[in-house]
Amino acid sequence: MHARLDTPACYFARGKNDAAFRTQWQIAVEPARRAVVAGMAFRAVLADCAHGDLDDFRGELRTAGLELGGGGAPQARHMGL
């Protein structure tokens, strides 16, 4: 797998509207998508809560045939006495 650093929008001529700009989650989906195409098996894709809560990120993973196995905001748990 190859690493790709995210480049802040301010480095692009049109900022976030520049065709070459990618968010961190868009960059993260690409290697997973390439791995699926290459035939690599996945049990889960893990993400931190910042990315795990993004509907677009989860949707792109599902489109690639993958499911998010972690991430998302922690749920409050109440313990009964």
All heavy atoms as a GROMACS GRO file, in nm:
protein
  608
    1MET      N    1   0.085  -0.118   0.000
    1MET     CA    2   0.000   0.000   0.000
    1MET      C    3   0.089   0.124   0.000
    1MET      O    4   0.198   0.122   0.053
    1MET     CB    5  -0.090   0.002   0.123
    1MET     CG    6  -0.177  -0.120   0.148
    1MET     SD    7  -0.293  -0.177   0.021
    1MET     CE    8  -0.362  -0.036  -0.050
    2HIS      N    9   0.038   0.228  -0.055
    2HIS     CA   10   0.112   0.354  -0.063
    2HIS      C   11   0.047   0.458   0.027
    2HIS      O   12  -0.073   0.457   0.046
    2HIS     CB   13   0.114   0.406  -0.207
    2HIS     CG   14   0.184   0.313  -0.300
    2HIS    ND1   15   0.320   0.314  -0.316
    2HIS    CD2   16   0.138   0.215  -0.381
    2HIS    CE1   17   0.355   0.222  -0.404
    2HIS    NE2   18   0.245   0.161  -0.443
    3ALA      N   19   0.128   0.545   0.080
    3ALA     CA   20   0.078   0.654   0.164
    3ALA      C   21   0.060   0.778   0.079
    3ALA      O   22   0.134   0.801  -0.016
    3ALA     CB   23   0.174   0.681   0.278
    4ARG      N   24  -0.039   0.857   0.113
    4ARG     CA   25  -0.061   0.985   0.046
    4ARG      C   26  -0.097   1.086   0.152
    4ARG      O   27  -0.190   1.065   0.230
    4ARG     CB   28  -0.174   0.973  -0.055
    4ARG     CG   29  -0.198   1.102  -0.126
    4ARG     CD   30  -0.300   1.088  -0.236
    4ARG     NE   31  -0.348   1.220  -0.272
    4ARG     CZ   32  -0.455   1.243  -0.340
    4ARG    NH1   33  -0.531   1.144  -0.381
    4ARG    NH2   34  -0.492   1.365  -0.368
    5LEU      N   35  -0.022   1.191   0.159
    5LEU     CA   36  -0.047   1.295   0.258
    5LEU      C   37  -0.160   1.386   0.211
    5LEU      O   38  -0.178   1.409   0.091
    5LEU     CB   39   0.079   1.378   0.279
    5LEU     CG   40   0.200   1.303   0.331
    5LEU    CD1   41   0.321   1.395   0.336
    5LEU    CD2   42   0.171   1.241   0.467
    6ASP      N   43  -0.235   1.436   0.307
    6ASP     CA   44  -0.338   1.531   0.268
    6ASP      C   45  -0.275   1.669   0.256
    6ASP      O   46  -0.182   1.704   0.328
    6ASP     CB   47  -0.454   1.532   0.367
    6ASP     CG   48  -0.416   1.584   0.505
    6ASP    OD1   49  -0.309   1.545   0.554
    6ASP    OD2   50  -0.492   1.662   0.562
    7THR      N   51  -0.321   1.744   0.160
    7THR     CA   52  -0.271   1.878   0.137
    7THR      C   53  -0.381   1.976   0.175
    7THR      O   54  -0.492   1.965   0.125
    7THR     CB   55  -0.234   1.898  -0.012
    7THR    OG1   56  -0.139   1.798  -0.048
    7THR    CG2   57  -0.175   2.035  -0.036
    8PRO      N   58  -0.352   2.069   0.266
    8PRO     CA   59  -0.454   2.164   0.306
    8PRO      C   60  -0.510   2.244   0.188
    8PRO      O   61  -0.439   2.272   0.091
    8PRO     CB   62  -0.380   2.257   0.404
    8PRO     CG   63  -0.266   2.174   0.454
    8PRO     CD   64  -0.227   2.087   0.338
    9ALA      N   65  -0.636   2.277   0.196
    9ALA     CA   66  -0.705   2.347   0.087
    9ALA      C   67  -0.636   2.477   0.048
    9ALA      O   68  -0.637   2.515  -0.070
    9ALA     CB   69  -0.850   2.375   0.128
   10CYS      N   70  -0.570   2.542   0.142
   10CYS     CA   71  -0.507   2.671   0.111
   10CYS      C   72  -0.393   2.659   0.009
   10CYS      O   73  -0.351   2.758  -0.050
   10CYS     CB   74  -0.458   2.739   0.238
   10CYS     SG   75  -0.329   2.649   0.327
   11TYR      N   76  -0.344   2.537  -0.015
   11TYR     CA   77  -0.237   2.516  -0.112
   11TYR      C   78  -0.290   2.500  -0.255
   11TYR      O   79  -0.212   2.491  -0.348
   11TYR     CB   80  -0.154   2.394  -0.075
   11TYR     CG   81  -0.062   2.420   0.042
   11TYR    CD1   82  -0.106   2.399   0.172
   11TYR    CD2   83   0.067   2.467   0.023
   11TYR    CE1   84  -0.024   2.423   0.280
   11TYR    CE2   85   0.150   2.491   0.130
   11TYR     CZ   86   0.104   2.469   0.258
   11TYR     OH   87   0.186   2.494   0.364
   12PHE      N   88  -0.419   2.494  -0.272
   12PHE     CA   89  -0.480   2.480  -0.404
   12PHE      C   90  -0.532   2.615  -0.451
   12PHE      O   91  -0.581   2.696  -0.371
   12PHE     CB   92  -0.594   2.378  -0.401
   12PHE     CG   93  -0.548   2.238  -0.374
   12PHE    CD1   94  -0.547   2.188  -0.245
   12PHE    CD2   95  -0.504   2.157  -0.478
   12PHE    CE1   96  -0.504   2.058  -0.220
   12PHE    CE2   97  -0.461   2.028  -0.453
   12PHE     CZ   98  -0.460   1.979  -0.325
   13ALA      N   99  -0.526   2.638  -0.581
   13ALA     CA  100  -0.567   2.767  -0.638
   13ALA      C  101  -0.711   2.802  -0.601
   13ALA      O  102  -0.741   2.917  -0.570
   13ALA     CB  103  -0.551   2.764  -0.790
   14ARG      N  104  -0.800   2.704  -0.601
   14ARG     CA  105  -0.942   2.731  -0.571
   14ARG      C  106  -0.982   2.677  -0.434
   14ARG      O  107  -1.100   2.658  -0.407
   14ARG     CB  108  -1.028   2.670  -0.680
   14ARG     CG  109  -1.000   2.736  -0.816
   14ARG     CD  110  -1.095   2.693  -0.925
   14ARG     NE  111  -1.230   2.734  -0.890
   14ARG     CZ  112  -1.338   2.660  -0.911
   14ARG    NH1  113  -1.327   2.542  -0.967
   14ARG    NH2  114  -1.457   2.704  -0.878
   15GLY      N  115  -0.884   2.648  -0.348
   15GLY     CA  116  -0.913   2.600  -0.214
   15GLY      C  117  -0.990   2.469  -0.217
   15GLY      O  118  -0.959   2.379  -0.294
   16LYS      N  119  -1.094   2.458  -0.134
   16LYS     CA  120  -1.174   2.335  -0.128
   16LYS      C  121  -1.252   2.310  -0.256
   16LYS      O  122  -1.298   2.199  -0.281
   16LYS     CB  123  -1.270   2.340  -0.010
   16LYS     CG  124  -1.200   2.328   0.123
   16LYS     CD  125  -1.298   2.327   0.238
   16LYS     CE  126  -1.223   2.314   0.369
   16LYS     NZ  127  -1.316   2.310   0.484
   17ASN      N  128  -1.267   2.412  -0.339
   17ASN     CA  129  -1.340   2.397  -0.465
   17ASN      C  130  -1.251   2.351  -0.580
   17ASN      O  131  -1.299   2.331  -0.692
   17ASN     CB  132  -1.408   2.529  -0.504
   17ASN     CG  133  -1.514   2.568  -0.403
   17ASN    OD1  134  -1.589   2.484  -0.356
   17ASN    ND2  135  -1.519   2.695  -0.370
   18ASP      N  136  -1.121   2.336  -0.554
   18ASP     CA  137  -1.028   2.291  -0.656
   18ASP      C  138  -1.052   2.143  -0.686
   18ASP      O  139  -1.074   2.063  -0.595
   18ASP     CB  140  -0.885   2.312  -0.608
   18ASP     CG  141  -0.785   2.310  -0.720
   18ASP    OD1  142  -0.764   2.200  -0.777
   18ASP    OD2  143  -0.729   2.415  -0.750
   19ALA      N  144  -1.049   2.107  -0.813
   19ALA     CA  145  -1.076   1.968  -0.854
   19ALA      C  146  -0.975   1.870  -0.794
   19ALA      O  147  -1.007   1.753  -0.774
   19ALA     CB  148  -1.075   1.958  -1.006
   20ALA      N  149  -0.854   1.914  -0.764
   20ALA     CA  150  -0.750   1.825  -0.710
   20ALA      C  151  -0.759   1.809  -0.558
   20ALA      O  152  -0.696   1.720  -0.502
   20ALA     CB  153  -0.612   1.876  -0.748
   21PHE      N  154  -0.836   1.894  -0.491
   21PHE     CA  155  -0.846   1.887  -0.345
   21PHE      C  156  -0.923   1.763  -0.302
   21PHE      O  157  -1.025   1.727  -0.359
   21PHE     CB  158  -0.916   2.011  -0.289
   21PHE     CG  159  -0.940   2.003  -0.140
   21PHE    CD1  160  -0.834   2.017  -0.052
   21PHE    CD2  161  -1.066   1.980  -0.091
   21PHE    CE1  162  -0.856   2.007   0.086
   21PHE    CE2  163  -1.089   1.971   0.046
   21PHE     CZ  164  -0.984   1.985   0.134
   22ARG      N  165  -0.872   1.694  -0.199
   22ARG     CA  166  -0.939   1.578  -0.140
   22ARG      C  167  -0.937   1.592   0.012
   22ARG      O  168  -0.836   1.632   0.070
   22ARG     CB  169  -0.867   1.446  -0.177
   22ARG     CG  170  -0.865   1.415  -0.325
   22ARG     CD  171  -1.003   1.371  -0.372
   22ARG     NE  172  -1.006   1.343  -0.513
   22ARG     CZ  173  -1.037   1.429  -0.609
   22ARG    NH1  174  -1.065   1.554  -0.580
   22ARG    NH2  175  -1.039   1.393  -0.735
   23THR      N  176  -1.048   1.557   0.074
   23THR     CA  177  -1.052   1.557   0.220
   23THR      C  178  -0.976   1.435   0.270
   23THR      O  179  -0.946   1.343   0.194
   23THR     CB  180  -1.198   1.550   0.270
   23THR    OG1  181  -1.256   1.428   0.226
   23THR    CG2  182  -1.279   1.669   0.221
   24GLN      N  183  -0.950   1.432   0.401
   24GLN     CA  184  -0.878   1.318   0.458
   24GLN      C  185  -0.955   1.188   0.436
   24GLN      O  186  -0.896   1.085   0.406
   24GLN     CB  187  -0.852   1.340   0.606
   24GLN     CG  188  -0.748   1.446   0.632
   24GLN     CD  189  -0.724   1.467   0.780
   24GLN    OE1  190  -0.801   1.424   0.865
   24GLN    NE2  191  -0.616   1.536   0.811
   25TRP      N  192  -1.087   1.191   0.454
   25TRP     CA  193  -1.162   1.065   0.437
   25TRP      C  194  -1.161   1.021   0.291
   25TRP      O  195  -1.158   0.902   0.263
   25TRP     CB  196  -1.304   1.076   0.493
   25TRP     CG  197  -1.400   1.159   0.414
   25TRP    CD1  198  -1.436   1.288   0.437
   25TRP    CD2  199  -1.474   1.118   0.298
   25TRP    NE1  200  -1.525   1.330   0.344
   25TRP    CE2  201  -1.551   1.227   0.256
   25TRP    CE3  202  -1.481   0.999   0.226
   25TRP    CZ2  203  -1.635   1.222   0.146
   25TRP    CZ3  204  -1.565   0.995   0.116
   25TRP    CH2  205  -1.641   1.105   0.077
   26GLN      N  206  -1.162   1.114   0.196
   26GLN     CA  207  -1.155   1.076   0.054
   26GLN      C  208  -1.020   1.011   0.023
   26GLN      O  209  -1.014   0.913  -0.051
   26GLN     CB  210  -1.178   1.198  -0.035
   26GLN     CG  211  -1.320   1.247  -0.031
   26GLN     CD  212  -1.336   1.383  -0.098
   26GLN    OE1  213  -1.250   1.470  -0.086
   26GLN    NE2  214  -1.447   1.400  -0.168
   27ILE      N  215  -0.915   1.064   0.082
   27ILE     CA  216  -0.782   1.006   0.064
   27ILE      C  217  -0.777   0.867   0.128
   27ILE      O  218  -0.719   0.774   0.073
   27ILE     CB  219  -0.673   1.098   0.123
   27ILE    CG1  220  -0.666   1.229   0.043
   27ILE    CG2  221  -0.537   1.029   0.127
   27ILE    CD1  222  -0.583   1.338   0.108
   28ALA      N  223  -0.840   0.850   0.243
   28ALA     CA  224  -0.836   0.723   0.315
   28ALA      C  225  -0.911   0.612   0.242
   28ALA      O  226  -0.873   0.495   0.251
   28ALA     CB  227  -0.895   0.741   0.455
   29VAL      N  228  -1.017   0.645   0.169
   29VAL     CA  229  -1.097   0.544   0.101
   29VAL      C  230  -1.021   0.484  -0.018
   29VAL      O  231  -1.035   0.365  -0.047
   29VAL     CB  232  -1.232   0.603   0.055
   29VAL    CG1  233  -1.304   0.512  -0.042
   29VAL    CG2  234  -1.320   0.631   0.174
   30GLU      N  235  -0.938   0.562  -0.083
   30GLU     CA  236  -0.872   0.517  -0.206
   30GLU      C  237  -0.786   0.391  -0.189
   30GLU      O  238  -0.798   0.298  -0.268
   30GLU     CB  239  -0.792   0.630  -0.269
   30GLU     CG  240  -0.879   0.732  -0.337
   30GLU     CD  241  -0.976   0.672  -0.438
   30GLU    OE1  242  -0.935   0.587  -0.521
   30GLU    OE2  243  -1.094   0.707  -0.433
   31PRO      N  244  -0.696   0.383  -0.089
   31PRO     CA  245  -0.617   0.260  -0.077
   31PRO      C  246  -0.704   0.138  -0.044
   31PRO      O  247  -0.676   0.027  -0.090
   31PRO     CB  248  -0.519   0.287   0.036
   31PRO     CG  249  -0.547   0.422   0.087
   31PRO     CD  250  -0.654   0.484   0.005
   32ALA      N  251  -0.812   0.158   0.031
   32ALA     CA  252  -0.902   0.046   0.061
   32ALA      C  253  -0.970  -0.002  -0.067
   32ALA      O  254  -0.981  -0.122  -0.093
   32ALA     CB  255  -1.006   0.087   0.165
   33ARG      N  256  -1.013   0.092  -0.149
   33ARG     CA  257  -1.078   0.059  -0.276
   33ARG      C  258  -0.980  -0.016  -0.368
   33ARG      O  259  -1.015  -0.116  -0.429
   33ARG     CB  260  -1.128   0.187  -0.343
   33ARG     CG  261  -1.222   0.163  -0.457
   33ARG     CD  262  -1.274   0.292  -0.514
   33ARG     NE  263  -1.377   0.347  -0.427
   33ARG     CZ  264  -1.392   0.475  -0.401
   33ARG    NH1  265  -1.312   0.564  -0.451
   33ARG    NH2  266  -1.490   0.515  -0.322
   34ARG      N  267  -0.855   0.032  -0.376
   34ARG     CA  268  -0.754  -0.035  -0.459
   34ARG      C  269  -0.724  -0.176  -0.408
   34ARG      O  270  -0.705  -0.269  -0.486
   34ARG     CB  271  -0.626   0.048  -0.464
   34ARG     CG  272  -0.636   0.171  -0.552
   34ARG     CD  273  -0.500   0.232  -0.581
   34ARG     NE  274  -0.418   0.254  -0.463
   34ARG     CZ  275  -0.416   0.366  -0.392
   34ARG    NH1  276  -0.493   0.467  -0.426
   34ARG    NH2  277  -0.337   0.377  -0.287
   35ALA      N  278  -0.722  -0.192  -0.276
   35ALA     CA  279  -0.694  -0.324  -0.217
   35ALA      C  280  -0.805  -0.423  -0.251
   35ALA      O  281  -0.778  -0.540  -0.281
   35ALA     CB  282  -0.678  -0.312  -0.067
   36VAL      N  283  -0.930  -0.377  -0.249
   36VAL     CA  284  -1.042  -0.465  -0.286
   36VAL      C  285  -1.029  -0.508  -0.431
   36VAL      O  286  -1.042  -0.626  -0.464
   36VAL     CB  287  -1.177  -0.394  -0.262
   36VAL    CG1  288  -1.291  -0.470  -0.326
   36VAL    CG2  289  -1.201  -0.376  -0.114
   37VAL      N  290  -0.998  -0.413  -0.519
   37VAL     CA  291  -0.981  -0.444  -0.661
   37VAL      C  292  -0.866  -0.543  -0.681
   37VAL      O  293  -0.873  -0.632  -0.765
   37VAL     CB  294  -0.957  -0.314  -0.743
   37VAL    CG1  295  -0.914  -0.344  -0.884
   37VAL    CG2  296  -1.083  -0.228  -0.741
   38ALA      N  297  -0.761  -0.532  -0.598
   38ALA     CA  298  -0.646  -0.622  -0.609
   38ALA      C  299  -0.673  -0.759  -0.548
   38ALA      O  300  -0.590  -0.848  -0.556
   38ALA     CB  301  -0.524  -0.558  -0.541
   39GLY      N  302  -0.790  -0.776  -0.485
   39GLY     CA  303  -0.827  -0.905  -0.430
   39GLY      C  304  -0.788  -0.928  -0.286
   39GLY      O  305  -0.796  -1.040  -0.237
   40MET      N  306  -0.748  -0.823  -0.215
   40MET     CA  307  -0.714  -0.838  -0.074
   40MET      C  308  -0.841  -0.855   0.008
   40MET      O  309  -0.941  -0.789  -0.017
   40MET     CB  310  -0.636  -0.716  -0.025
   40MET     CG  311  -0.500  -0.702  -0.090
   40MET     SD  312  -0.413  -0.556  -0.035
   40MET     CE  313  -0.365  -0.606   0.128
   41ALA      N  314  -0.837  -0.944   0.106
   41ALA     CA  315  -0.953  -0.968   0.192
   41ALA      C  316  -0.950  -0.875   0.313
   41ALA      O  317  -0.845  -0.849   0.369
   41ALA     CB  318  -0.953  -1.113   0.238
   42PHE      N  319  -1.066  -0.826   0.350
   42PHE     CA  320  -1.081  -0.740   0.467
   42PHE      C  321  -1.182  -0.802   0.562
   42PHE      O  322  -1.283  -0.857   0.520
   42PHE     CB  323  -1.139  -0.603   0.428
   42PHE     CG  324  -1.041  -0.509   0.366
   42PHE    CD1  325  -1.011  -0.517   0.232
   42PHE    CD2  326  -0.982  -0.411   0.442
   42PHE    CE1  327  -0.924  -0.429   0.174
   42PHE    CE2  328  -0.893  -0.322   0.385
   42PHE     CZ  329  -0.864  -0.331   0.250
   43ARG      N  330  -1.156  -0.790   0.689
   43ARG     CA  331  -1.258  -0.824   0.789
   43ARG      C  332  -1.327  -0.698   0.836
   43ARG      O  333  -1.444  -0.699   0.867
   43ARG     CB  334  -1.196  -0.897   0.907
   43ARG     CG  335  -1.157  -1.038   0.871
   43ARG     CD  336  -1.112  -1.111   0.995
   43ARG     NE  337  -1.076  -1.246   0.957
   43ARG     CZ  338  -1.139  -1.353   0.999
   43ARG    NH1  339  -1.241  -1.342   1.080
   43ARG    NH2  340  -1.101  -1.471   0.961
   44ALA      N  341  -1.252  -0.589   0.844
   44ALA     CA  342  -1.308  -0.462   0.888
   44ALA      C  343  -1.217  -0.348   0.847
   44ALA      O  344  -1.099  -0.366   0.826
   44ALA     CB  345  -1.324  -0.461   1.040
   45VAL      N  346  -1.277  -0.232   0.836
   45VAL     CA  347  -1.203  -0.108   0.817
   45VAL      C  348  -1.224  -0.030   0.946
   45VAL      O  349  -1.336  -0.016   0.993
   45VAL     CB  350  -1.258  -0.028   0.697
   45VAL    CG1  351  -1.192   0.108   0.688
   45VAL    CG2  352  -1.239  -0.106   0.569
   46LEU      N  353  -1.117   0.019   1.005
   46LEU     CA  354  -1.126   0.092   1.130
   46LEU      C  355  -1.098   0.240   1.106
   46LEU      O  356  -1.018   0.275   1.020
   46LEU     CB  357  -1.027   0.037   1.232
   46LEU     CG  358  -1.041  -0.110   1.265
   46LEU    CD1  359  -0.932  -0.152   1.363
   46LEU    CD2  360  -1.178  -0.140   1.322
   47ALA      N  361  -1.165   0.324   1.182
   47ALA     CA  362  -1.146   0.468   1.171
   47ALA      C  363  -1.165   0.531   1.307
   47ALA      O  364  -1.230   0.474   1.394
   47ALA     CB  365  -1.245   0.527   1.071
   48ASP      N  366  -1.109   0.650   1.323
   48ASP     CA  367  -1.133   0.720   1.448
   48ASP      C  368  -1.273   0.782   1.445
   48ASP      O  369  -1.342   0.778   1.343
   48ASP     CB  370  -1.025   0.826   1.472
   48ASP     CG  371  -1.022   0.934   1.366
   48ASP    OD1  372  -1.122   0.952   1.293
   48ASP    OD2  373  -0.919   1.002   1.354
   49CYS      N  374  -1.314   0.837   1.556
   49CYS     CA  375  -1.452   0.887   1.564
   49CYS      C  376  -1.475   1.005   1.471
   49CYS      O  377  -1.587   1.025   1.424
   49CYS     CB  378  -1.489   0.923   1.707
   49CYS     SG  379  -1.391   1.054   1.781
   50ALA      N  380  -1.373   1.082   1.438
   50ALA     CA  381  -1.393   1.196   1.348
   50ALA      C  382  -1.434   1.149   1.209
   50ALA      O  383  -1.519   1.209   1.144
   50ALA     CB  384  -1.265   1.278   1.340
   51HIS      N  385  -1.375   1.040   1.161
   51HIS     CA  386  -1.409   0.990   1.028
   51HIS      C  387  -1.523   0.889   1.034
   51HIS      O  388  -1.603   0.880   0.942
   51HIS     CB  389  -1.286   0.926   0.961
   51HIS     CG  390  -1.182   1.028   0.930
   51HIS    ND1  391  -1.077   1.054   1.014
   51HIS    CD2  392  -1.169   1.112   0.825
   51HIS    CE1  393  -1.003   1.149   0.962
   51HIS    NE2  394  -1.055   1.187   0.848
   52GLY      N  395  -1.532   0.814   1.141
   52GLY     CA  396  -1.636   0.713   1.154
   52GLY      C  397  -1.776   0.769   1.159
   52GLY      O  398  -1.873   0.701   1.130
   53ASP      N  399  -1.788   0.896   1.196
   53ASP     CA  400  -1.919   0.960   1.201
   53ASP      C  401  -1.960   1.025   1.069
   53ASP      O  402  -2.068   1.081   1.060
   53ASP     CB  403  -1.922   1.067   1.311
   53ASP     CG  404  -1.943   1.007   1.448
   53ASP    OD1  405  -1.984   0.890   1.457
   53ASP    OD2  406  -1.919   1.078   1.548
   54LEU      N  407  -1.877   1.019   0.968
   54LEU     CA  408  -1.908   1.082   0.840
   54LEU      C  409  -1.988   0.987   0.751
   54LEU      O  410  -1.940   0.882   0.711
   54LEU     CB  411  -1.778   1.123   0.768
   54LEU     CG  412  -1.695   1.229   0.839
   54LEU    CD1  413  -1.563   1.248   0.766
   54LEU    CD2  414  -1.770   1.360   0.847
   55ASP      N  415  -2.110   1.027   0.720
   55ASP     CA  416  -2.196   0.944   0.635
   55ASP      C  417  -2.133   0.919   0.498
   55ASP      O  418  -2.143   0.808   0.445
   55ASP     CB  419  -2.333   1.009   0.616
   55ASP     CG  420  -2.415   1.010   0.743
   55ASP    OD1  421  -2.392   0.921   0.830
   55ASP    OD2  422  -2.502   1.098   0.757
   56ASP      N  423  -2.069   1.021   0.441
   56ASP     CA  424  -2.006   1.006   0.308
   56ASP      C  425  -1.895   0.902   0.313
   56ASP      O  426  -1.880   0.820   0.222
   56ASP     CB  427  -1.952   1.139   0.257
   56ASP     CG  428  -2.061   1.237   0.221
   56ASP    OD1  429  -2.175   1.193   0.195
   56ASP    OD2  430  -2.033   1.358   0.219
   57PHE      N  431  -1.816   0.904   0.419
   57PHE     CA  432  -1.706   0.807   0.435
   57PHE      C  433  -1.761   0.665   0.443
   57PHE      O  434  -1.718   0.575   0.371
   57PHE     CB  435  -1.624   0.843   0.560
   57PHE     CG  436  -1.511   0.747   0.590
   57PHE    CD1  437  -1.406   0.730   0.501
   57PHE    CD2  438  -1.509   0.677   0.709
   57PHE    CE1  439  -1.301   0.644   0.530
   57PHE    CE2  440  -1.405   0.592   0.739
   57PHE     CZ  441  -1.301   0.575   0.650
   58ARG      N  442  -1.860   0.645   0.531
   58ARG     CA  443  -1.919   0.512   0.546
   58ARG      C  444  -1.985   0.468   0.415
   58ARG      O  445  -1.976   0.352   0.376
   58ARG     CB  446  -2.020   0.512   0.661
   58ARG     CG  447  -1.953   0.524   0.796
   58ARG     CD  448  -2.048   0.493   0.911
   58ARG     NE  449  -2.178   0.556   0.901
   58ARG     CZ  450  -2.211   0.672   0.955
   58ARG    NH1  451  -2.121   0.739   1.024
   58ARG    NH2  452  -2.331   0.720   0.943
   59GLY      N  453  -2.050   0.560   0.345
   59GLY     CA  454  -2.114   0.528   0.218
   59GLY      C  455  -2.014   0.486   0.112
   59GLY      O  456  -2.038   0.390   0.037
   60GLU      N  457  -1.902   0.555   0.104
   60GLU     CA  458  -1.799   0.519   0.006
   60GLU      C  459  -1.739   0.382   0.037
   60GLU      O  460  -1.709   0.305  -0.054
   60GLU     CB  461  -1.689   0.625   0.001
   60GLU     CG  462  -1.731   0.753  -0.068
   60GLU     CD  463  -1.759   0.734  -0.215
   60GLU    OE1  464  -1.687   0.658  -0.283
   60GLU    OE2  465  -1.854   0.797  -0.264
   61LEU      N  466  -1.723   0.353   0.165
   61LEU     CA  467  -1.673   0.220   0.202
   61LEU      C  468  -1.773   0.113   0.160
   61LEU      O  469  -1.735   0.009   0.105
   61LEU     CB  470  -1.646   0.211   0.353
   61LEU     CG  471  -1.526   0.290   0.404
   61LEU    CD1  472  -1.521   0.283   0.556
   61LEU    CD2  473  -1.397   0.240   0.342
   62ARG      N  474  -1.902   0.137   0.185
   62ARG     CA  475  -2.005   0.039   0.145
   62ARG      C  476  -2.006   0.021  -0.006
   62ARG      O  477  -2.019  -0.091  -0.055
   62ARG     CB  478  -2.142   0.083   0.195
   62ARG     CG  479  -2.169   0.043   0.339
   62ARG     CD  480  -2.315   0.058   0.376
   62ARG     NE  481  -2.361   0.195   0.382
   62ARG     CZ  482  -2.337   0.278   0.483
   62ARG    NH1  483  -2.265   0.239   0.585
   62ARG    NH2  484  -2.384   0.400   0.480
   63THR      N  485  -1.990   0.129  -0.080
   63THR     CA  486  -1.985   0.121  -0.227
   63THR      C  487  -1.869   0.033  -0.271
   63THR      O  488  -1.879  -0.039  -0.370
   63THR     CB  489  -1.971   0.262  -0.287
   63THR    OG1  490  -2.086   0.339  -0.249
   63THR    CG2  491  -1.961   0.259  -0.438
   64ALA      N  492  -1.759   0.037  -0.196
   64ALA     CA  493  -1.642  -0.046  -0.227
   64ALA      C  494  -1.657  -0.189  -0.175
   64ALA      O  495  -1.568  -0.270  -0.191
   64ALA     CB  496  -1.515   0.018  -0.169
   65GLY      N  497  -1.771  -0.218  -0.109
   65GLY     CA  498  -1.793  -0.352  -0.056
   65GLY      C  499  -1.734  -0.372   0.082
   65GLY      O  500  -1.712  -0.485   0.124
   66LEU      N  501  -1.708  -0.263   0.153
   66LEU     CA  502  -1.646  -0.270   0.286
   66LEU      C  503  -1.740  -0.209   0.390
   66LEU      O  504  -1.823  -0.125   0.358
   66LEU     CB  505  -1.514  -0.193   0.286
   66LEU     CG  506  -1.410  -0.243   0.187
   66LEU    CD1  507  -1.296  -0.143   0.175
   66LEU    CD2  508  -1.358  -0.379   0.231
   67GLU      N  509  -1.723  -0.252   0.512
   67GLU     CA  510  -1.800  -0.196   0.623
   67GLU      C  511  -1.704  -0.139   0.726
   67GLU      O  512  -1.595  -0.191   0.746
   67GLU     CB  513  -1.888  -0.302   0.688
   67GLU     CG  514  -2.007  -0.342   0.606
   67GLU     CD  515  -2.109  -0.230   0.587
   67GLU    OE1  516  -2.126  -0.147   0.679
   67GLU    OE2  517  -2.171  -0.225   0.480
   68LEU      N  518  -1.748  -0.034   0.792
   68LEU     CA  519  -1.669   0.026   0.899
   68LEU      C  520  -1.684  -0.060   1.023
   68LEU      O  521  -1.795  -0.085   1.069
   68LEU     CB  522  -1.718   0.168   0.925
   68LEU     CG  523  -1.639   0.251   1.023
   68LEU    CD1  524  -1.497   0.273   0.971
   68LEU    CD2  525  -1.707   0.384   1.046
   69GLY      N  526  -1.573  -0.106   1.078
   69GLY     CA  527  -1.576  -0.195   1.193
   69GLY      C  528  -1.550  -0.125   1.323
   69GLY      O  529  -1.545  -0.186   1.428
   70GLY      N  530  -1.532   0.003   1.324
   70GLY     CA  531  -1.504   0.077   1.446
   70GLY      C  532  -1.527   0.223   1.419
   70GLY      O  533  -1.576   0.262   1.314
   71GLY      N  534  -1.493   0.306   1.511
   71GLY     CA  535  -1.511   0.448   1.494
   71GLY      C  536  -1.650   0.489   1.532
   71GLY      O  537  -1.731   0.412   1.582
   72GLY      N  538  -1.681   0.611   1.509
   72GLY     CA  539  -1.809   0.665   1.551
   72GLY      C  540  -1.796   0.716   1.693
   72GLY      O  541  -1.709   0.676   1.768
   73ALA      N  542  -1.883   0.806   1.727
   73ALA     CA  543  -1.880   0.862   1.861
   73ALA      C  544  -1.915   0.755   1.964
   73ALA      O  545  -2.001   0.671   1.939
   73ALA     CB  546  -1.978   0.978   1.870
   74PRO      N  547  -1.848   0.757   2.077
   74PRO     CA  548  -1.880   0.657   2.179
   74PRO      C  549  -2.024   0.677   2.228
   74PRO      O  550  -2.070   0.788   2.240
   74PRO     CB  551  -1.781   0.686   2.291
   74PRO     CG  552  -1.705   0.805   2.252
   74PRO     CD  553  -1.742   0.847   2.115
   75GLN      N  554  -2.092   0.568   2.251
   75GLN     CA  555  -2.230   0.573   2.299
   75GLN      C  556  -2.229   0.573   2.451
   75GLN      O  557  -2.155   0.501   2.514
   75GLN     CB  558  -2.308   0.453   2.247
   75GLN     CG  559  -2.315   0.446   2.096
   75GLN     CD  560  -2.388   0.565   2.036
   75GLN    OE1  561  -2.491   0.605   2.086
   75GLN    NE2  562  -2.333   0.620   1.930
   76ALA      N  563  -2.317   0.654   2.506
   76ALA     CA  564  -2.330   0.656   2.652
   76ALA      C  565  -2.396   0.526   2.698
   76ALA      O  566  -2.490   0.478   2.636
   76ALA     CB  567  -2.413   0.775   2.694
   77ARG      N  568  -2.344   0.468   2.803
   77ARG     CA  569  -2.401   0.347   2.858
   77ARG      C  570  -2.444   0.373   3.002
   77ARG      O  571  -2.370   0.430   3.079
   77ARG     CB  572  -2.300   0.233   2.854
   77ARG     CG  573  -2.266   0.195   2.714
   77ARG     CD  574  -2.184   0.070   2.709
   77ARG     NE  575  -2.154   0.043   2.570
   77ARG     CZ  576  -2.055  -0.032   2.530
   77ARG    NH1  577  -1.977  -0.089   2.617
   77ARG    NH2  578  -2.033  -0.052   2.403
   78HIS      N  579  -2.564   0.333   3.030
   78HIS     CA  580  -2.617   0.351   3.164
   78HIS      C  581  -2.621   0.218   3.235
   78HIS      O  582  -2.668   0.120   3.180
   78HIS     CB  583  -2.756   0.414   3.159
   78HIS     CG  584  -2.757   0.545   3.089
   78HIS    ND1  585  -2.716   0.661   3.151
   78HIS    CD2  586  -2.789   0.579   2.963
   78HIS    CE1  587  -2.726   0.761   3.067
   78HIS    NE2  588  -2.769   0.715   2.951
   79MET      N  589  -2.573   0.214   3.355
   79MET     CA  590  -2.572   0.090   3.432
   79MET      C  591  -2.684   0.095   3.534
   79MET      O  592  -2.694   0.191   3.612
   79MET     CB  593  -2.438   0.072   3.503
   79MET     CG  594  -2.321   0.064   3.405
   79MET     SD  595  -2.164   0.051   3.490
   79MET     CE  596  -2.173  -0.120   3.535
   80GLY      N  597  -2.770  -0.003   3.529
   80GLY     CA  598  -2.877  -0.011   3.628
   80GLY      C  599  -2.824  -0.066   3.760
   80GLY      O  600  -2.732  -0.144   3.763
   81LEU      N  601  -2.880  -0.019   3.869
   81LEU     CA  602  -2.838  -0.069   4.001
   81LEU      C  603  -2.932  -0.175   4.049
   81LEU      O  604  -3.045  -0.177   4.032
   81LEU     CB  605  -2.832   0.047   4.101
   81LEU     CG  606  -2.730   0.154   4.064
   81LEU    CD1  607  -2.739   0.269   4.165
   81LEU    CD2  608  -2.589   0.097   4.067
   0.00000   0.00000   0.00000
